Amino acid sequence: MDWDRTRPGEIEAPLPGRADARLVFIGVIRTPFATRDDCPRQGKGDGPICRIEIFAPWRPALTGLDRFARVEVLYWMHQARRDLVLQSPKGNGETHGTFALRSPVRPNPIATSLCDLAAIEDGAIVVRGLDCVDGTPLLDLKPDRCAYTPLAPPNPGEFKEATP
């Protein structure tokens, strides 16, 4: 797929000449997904095991994370466009504002995934539930403290589990 092509109904906005924030990448995410086309639309709890490698200065910050079953992973979608304000997901003919979508195409391509924490290793954590390309920069980790986090409803055409 040509991820940089503007589809019918989409509108671009000019990007500013400077950045206002100073972000620090604290690690790198290792997934089995070599390209954006390989990535699932959203991560699932039964998805593949992924490893999040934490850079040395930030490794002590993992202390105590083992008390949680799930972790929120915030990452930088470094391969995403940043200039669309209206988008037509998958070219389906419908147009939506960027802020009404979970698309990777956004002014600041920050993503978040709630993942099952499988293990904590020396300088890394192992999770299930990611949906990003191998080598994606890590922005932050937060414990998931919510007892109930609603899932997004399925989109038309997505697999739906059978109800008893």
C-alpha positions in Angstrom: 0.0 0.0 0.0 1.2 3.5 -0.7 0.9 5.0 2.8 1.9 8.5 1.5 -0.8 8.8 -1.2 -3.6 11.3 -0.5 -6.9 9.5 -1.2 -10.1 11.1 -2.6 -11.9 13.1 0.1 -8.7 13.7 2.2 -7.3 17.1 3.0 -3.8 18.0 3.9 -2.6 20.8 6.2 0.8 22.5 6.0 3.2 21.4 8.7 4.8 24.0 10.9 8.4 24.9 10.4 9.4 24.1 14.0 8.5 21.7 16.8 7.4 22.9 20.2 8.0 19.7 22.3 11.2 17.9 23.2 10.5 14.2 23.4 13.0 11.6 24.6 12.8 8.1 23.2 13.4 5.8 26.1 13.6 2.5 24.2 12.8 0.6 21.1 10.0 -1.8 20.4 10.7 -5.2 18.7 7.8 -6.8 16.9 7.4 -9.4 14.2 5.9 -6.8 11.9 8.6 -5.7 9.3 6.3 -3.2 7.5 3.2 -1.2 8.1 1.3 -3.6 5.8 2.2 -6.4 8.2 0.8 -4.7 11.3 -2.6 -5.6 12.6 -5.2 -2.8 12.7 -5.2 -2.9 16.4 -3.2 -5.0 18.9 -5.0 -7.9 20.5 -4.3 -9.7 23.8 -3.7 -12.9 22.0 -1.3 -11.3 19.5 2.3 -12.2 19.2 4.9 -11.7 21.9 6.8 -8.5 21.5 9.8 -7.2 23.3 10.3 -3.6 24.5 14.0 -2.8 25.0 14.5 0.0 27.5 17.6 2.2 27.0 20.1 2.0 29.9 19.4 5.3 31.7 15.7 4.4 32.0 16.0 0.8 33.1 15.6 1.6 36.9 12.2 3.1 36.0 10.9 -0.5 35.5 11.1 -1.1 39.3 7.6 -2.1 40.6 6.0 -2.6 37.1 5.9 -6.3 37.9 2.9 -5.6 40.2 0.7 -5.0 37.2 -0.9 -7.4 34.7 -1.1 -4.8 31.9 0.9 -1.9 30.8 0.0 1.1 28.5 2.7 1.5 25.9 3.1 5.0 24.3 5.1 5.0 21.1 6.1 7.3 18.2 4.7 6.1 14.8 7.9 7.2 13.0 6.7 6.1 9.5 3.4 7.9 9.6 2.4 11.0 7.6 1.6 14.0 9.7 -0.3 16.3 7.4 -3.9 15.0 7.0 -6.8 16.8 8.7 -9.5 14.8 6.9 -9.0 11.1 6.1 -10.7 8.3 4.2 -9.6 5.1 6.1 -8.7 2.3 3.7 -10.1 4.5 0.9 -13.7 3.4 1.9 -15.3 6.6 0.5 -16.1 7.9 4.0 -14.3 11.0 5.2 -13.6 11.6 8.9 -11.6 14.2 10.8 -8.2 13.0 12.0 -9.2 13.4 15.7 -12.2 11.2 15.2 -9.9 8.3 14.1 -7.3 6.1 15.6 -5.3 6.3 12.4 -1.5 6.6 12.7 -1.7 9.7 10.4 -1.9 12.6 12.8 0.0 15.8 13.6 1.8 14.1 16.4 1.9 10.4 15.6 1.7 9.2 19.2 0.1 5.8 19.6 -1.0 4.0 22.7 -1.7 0.3 23.3 -2.9 -1.5 26.4 -0.8 -4.7 26.5 -0.7 -7.8 28.7 2.6 -7.8 30.6 4.1 -11.3 30.0 7.5 -10.8 31.6 10.1 -8.3 32.8 13.6 -9.1 31.8 17.0 -7.4 32.3 16.5 -4.1 30.5 13.3 -5.1 28.7 9.6 -6.0 29.1 7.8 -8.7 27.1 4.2 -7.9 26.1 1.3 -9.0 23.9 -1.1 -6.6 22.2 1.1 -4.3 20.1 0.4 -3.2 16.5 3.5 -1.4 15.4 6.4 -1.9 13.1 9.6 -3.4 14.4 12.0 -0.7 15.5 9.3 1.8 16.6 10.6 4.3 19.1 9.2 4.0 22.7 7.9 7.2 24.4 6.6 6.0 27.7 5.2 3.1 29.8 2.4 3.4 32.3 0.8 0.7 34.4 -2.9 0.0 33.5 -4.8 0.7 36.7 -8.3 0.5 35.2 -10.4 -2.4 36.3 -12.5 -2.0 33.2 -11.3 -0.6 29.8 -14.0 -0.8 27.1 -12.9 -2.2 23.8 -13.7 -0.3 20.6 -16.6 -1.7 18.7 -15.7 -3.8 15.6 -15.7 -2.1 12.2 -17.7 -3.6 9.4 -15.9 -6.5 7.9 -13.9 -7.3 11.1 -14.1 -10.7 12.7 -16.7 -10.9 15.4 -16.7 -13.5 18.1 -19.8 -15.7 18.2 -22.1 -15.1 21.1 -23.4 -18.2 23.0 
